[in-house]
Every structure is written in structure tokens, then in C-alpha cells.
Amino acid sequence: MSTTVSDITVETMDGKQKQLSEYAGNVLLIVNVASFCGYTPQYSGLENLNQKYRDAGLRVLGFPCNDFGAQEPGTNDEIAQFCETSYGVTFEMFDKVHAKGSQQHPLYAKLTQAVEPSGDVAWNFEKFLVNRQGEVVARFKSAVKPDSPELISAIEQALAQ
């Protein structure tokens, strides 16, 4: 199985199709997000990463997901408004996806098999790092905060390549 995500198509919050190959040359941090989760305050840290590293080529991509404890029940409009007003989110947010199960989005099917530990996403705010060539290079559990040294080190290493 290919470890690249470039061939995957996702849907924006306003219903437009977007090929991840459009991000070629950028480093991606892909995160399944939720508005009513104990990890929801990580939105602030993700936005800080977006602000700090965007000019260097980092793109934070948020994928709302209601798979874990039904903690993302809102519509795309409700989610977008919550993220903007509560956390000042300016990074790209996408249509709600399934990160696991029989309706798992193709993006998450690929992400969860690309790097160790492979297997289903365990909870909201799990993070996947994709290098400039579209290859999945790292996976971080939900408890790994956006400002954690291990995540920042991996981002900086990917940006340096």
C-alpha cells in the first residue's frame, strides 16, 4: 500500500472537492477534531502551529469527526463558527468524516495503515504528519499536545527537508 495521500480527494466545508495533491510541496498536519471533547482546547495549539509555521510550508488540516463519543454533532456551519469564535481558527477545516468503521473515509484508511502504530484512530485529535512529498511520516496520539517537543521536532524536521 502506498504511504502517500496525494491521490485522496476530500470535501471542503462548503462542499467543494479538493485533491490533497494541491498541497504538494507543503508539510501537512492532519487532525480529526471535535467541538465537545476534553481535547478541544488543542484547537488553540493547532492554530499557534498554523501561525508559526505556515510561511515555512506547514498546512494544518482539520477534519471534524463524530465517531468518538458523538462529540462533534454540529453542522459544518456550526463547527466553523465554533472554531472561529472560540479559538480563532484560521487553518483549513473540511467536511465531517468517519475516521474509523465501515464508513471510514479513504484518507483515514490510508493514514491509519501508513505508519506504526497502524490501526484505527483511537480518539479525537489524533495527528498525522505528512511530508512535502505527500508521504505519511508520523502519527501522534490525542494526548500529544500541539506544543509538545516531540510534535514540534517532527514538524521542524519535515519542514527542513
KEMI-270964 format. One record per residue (C-alpha): x, y, z. Coordinates in steps of 0.5 Angstrom, whole numbers, padded with zeros to 4 digits, always signed. Layout:
BEGIN
XYZ/...
# end
This chain:
BEGIN
+0000+0000+0000/+0002+0007-0002/+0004+0011+0004/+0002+0018+0000/-0004+0021+0001/-0003+0026-0005/-0009+0022-0009/-0014+0023-0004/-0020+0027-0005/-0023+0031+0001/-0029+0036+0001/-0029+0043+0004/-0034+0045+0009/-0037+0049+0003/-0038+0042-0001/-0032+0043-0006/-0028+0037-0008/-0020+0038-0006/-0015+0034-0008/-0009+0033-0003/-0004+0034-0009/-0006+0041-0009/-0002+0041-0002/+0005+0038-0006/+0011+0042-0003/+0008+0043+0004/+0008+0039+0010/+0001+0037+0013/-0001+0036+0020/-0008+0032+0019/-0012+0032+0025/-0019+0029+0027/-0023+0035+0031/-0029+0035+0035/-0032+0041+0039/-0034+0038+0045/-0028+0034+0047/-0023+0034+0053/-0018+0035+0048/-0022+0041+0044/-0017+0046+0047/-0012+0044+0043/-0015+0048+0037/-0011+0054+0040/-0005+0050+0040/-0006+0048+0033/-0008+0055+0031/-0001+0057+0034/+0003+0052+0030/-0001+0054+0024/+0001+0062+0025/+0008+0060+0027/+0010+0055+0021/+0005+0057+0016/+0010+0061+0012/+0015+0056+0012/+0010+0051+0009/+0006+0048+0014/-0001+0047+0013/-0006+0044+0019/-0012+0041+0016/-0018+0040+0021/-0023+0034+0020/-0029+0034+0024/-0031+0027+0026/-0037+0025+0031/-0034+0018+0031/-0032+0018+0039/-0037+0020+0044/-0041+0024+0039/-0037+0030+0041/-0038+0033+0034/-0045+0033+0033/-0046+0040+0029/-0047+0042+0022/-0041+0045+0018/-0043+0052+0019/-0044+0051+0027/-0037+0048+0027/-0034+0053+0023/-0037+0059+0027/-0035+0055+0034/-0028+0054+0032/-0027+0061+0029/-0031+0065+0035/-0028+0060+0041/-0021+0059+0038/-0019+0064+0033/-0018+0058+0028/-0016+0060+0021/-0013+0054+0019/-0017+0050+0014/-0023+0046+0016/-0026+0040+0012/-0033+0037+0012/-0034+0032+0017/-0031+0025+0016/-0031+0018+0019/-0024+0016+0022/-0026+0009+0023/-0031+0004+0022/-0035+0001+0016/-0036+0008+0013/-0028+0010+0014/-0026+0016+0010/-0021+0014+0005/-0016+0019+0008/-0016+0016+0014/-0016+0009+0011/-0009+0011+0009/-0007+0015+0014/-0008+0009+0020/-0004+0004+0016/+0002+0008+0013/+0006+0009+0020/+0007+0005+0026/+0003+0004+0030/-0002+0002+0025/-0009+0001+0026/-0016+0005+0028/-0016+0012+0030/-0017+0012+0038/-0020+0018+0039/-0021+0026+0037/-0015+0030+0036/-0010+0024+0034/-0005+0028+0029/-0002+0025+0023/+0004+0029+0020/+0005+0028+0012/+0012+0031+0009/+0013+0035+0003/+0012+0029-0002/+0006+0027+0001/+0008+0021+0005/+0006+0020+0012/+0012+0020+0016/+0009+0020+0024/+0003+0019+0028/+0001+0022+0035/-0004+0020+0040/-0009+0025+0042/-0005+0027+0049/+0001+0029+0045/-0001+0037+0045/+0001+0041+0039/+0006+0045+0043/+0010+0038+0045/+0017+0038+0044/+0016+0031+0040/+0011+0034+0035/+0015+0041+0034/+0021+0037+0033/+0018+0032+0028/+0014+0039+0024/+0021+0042+0024/+0025+0036+0021/+0020+0035+0016/+0020+0043+0014/+0027+0043+0014/+0027+0037+0008/
# end
